[in-house]
Amino acid sequence: MSYIVVAWWVARKEHQGEIERILREFVPRCLSEPGCQSFVAHQSVDRPNEFLLYEHYGEEKDYVDHQTTSHFKEMVLQRAVPLLESRERVPYRILA
C-alpha cells in the first residue's frame, strides 16, 4: 500500500531563494531513504514563493520514519520552517 503526502509551503518573499536552496539539498537525501519511492519539489510559476512537495512512501511508517531523519530535523524543522509564512501537509492514498 502506498502513502502519499502533499505539502504546501509558502515562503516569506525575502526567503524564497533560501527555500529553493534548502529543497535542492533536501530532496536527494529524501530519495535515499529506504521507504521513499518518490519526492518531487515544485515551485509555482505565477507565485514563486509557493512550493508544492509531492512525497510517495511505501507505507505510513516510512513517512513517520522520514520525519525522524537528521536531514528532516535539520533542513526542514530548523532551517526551512522559520522562513515560511505557512506550511500544510495532507496525506493521500492512491485510488486508481
C-alpha positions in Angstrom: 0.0 0.0 0.0 1.3 3.5 -0.9 1.2 6.5 1.3 1.3 9.9 -0.4 1.8 13.3 1.3 1.3 16.6 -0.5 2.8 19.6 1.3 2.3 23.2 0.5 4.9 25.7 1.7 4.6 29.5 1.3 7.9 31.2 1.9 8.2 34.7 3.1 9.1 36.6 0.0 12.5 37.6 1.2 13.4 34.0 1.9 12.3 32.4 -1.4 15.8 31.8 -2.6 16.9 30.2 0.6 13.9 27.8 0.5 14.9 26.9 -3.1 18.4 26.1 -1.9 17.2 24.0 1.0 14.9 22.0 -1.2 17.6 21.3 -3.8 19.7 19.9 -1.0 16.9 18.1 0.8 15.2 16.2 -2.0 18.2 13.9 -2.9 18.6 13.0 0.8 14.9 12.0 1.0 15.2 9.9 -2.1 18.0 7.9 -0.4 15.6 6.8 2.4 14.6 3.2 2.0 10.8 3.8 2.2 10.8 6.9 -0.1 9.6 5.9 -3.6 9.4 9.5 -4.9 9.9 13.0 -3.7 9.4 16.0 -6.0 9.6 19.6 -5.1 7.6 22.0 -7.3 7.7 25.8 -7.4 4.7 27.9 -8.6 5.4 29.8 -11.9 3.0 32.6 -11.0 3.8 32.8 -7.3 7.4 31.8 -6.9 7.4 31.9 -3.2 4.9 29.0 -3.2 6.1 25.4 -3.2 4.3 22.1 -3.6 6.1 18.9 -2.3 4.8 15.5 -3.6 6.0 12.7 -1.4 5.4 9.0 -2.1 6.2 6.4 0.5 5.7 2.7 0.6 3.5 2.9 3.8 2.7 5.4 6.5 5.5 4.1 8.7 8.0 5.2 6.1 6.7 8.7 6.3 6.9 8.7 10.1 10.5 7.4 9.8 11.2 10.2 7.3 10.3 12.8 9.9 12.8 11.3 12.3 15.8 11.6 10.0 18.6 14.0 10.8 18.2 15.8 7.4 14.4 16.4 8.1 15.1 17.8 11.5 17.9 20.0 10.4 16.8 21.1 7.0 13.1 21.4 7.4 12.4 22.0 11.1 15.4 24.1 11.9 16.2 25.8 8.6 13.1 26.0 6.4 10.1 26.3 8.8 11.3 29.6 10.4 11.4 31.1 6.8 7.8 30.1 5.9 4.6 32.1 6.1 2.6 28.8 6.1 3.0 25.1 5.8 0.3 22.5 5.3 0.6 18.7 4.8 -2.2 16.4 3.6 -1.9 12.6 3.4 -3.5 10.8 0.4 -3.9 7.2 -0.8 -3.7 6.1 -4.4 -7.2 5.5 -5.7 -6.6 4.3 -9.3 
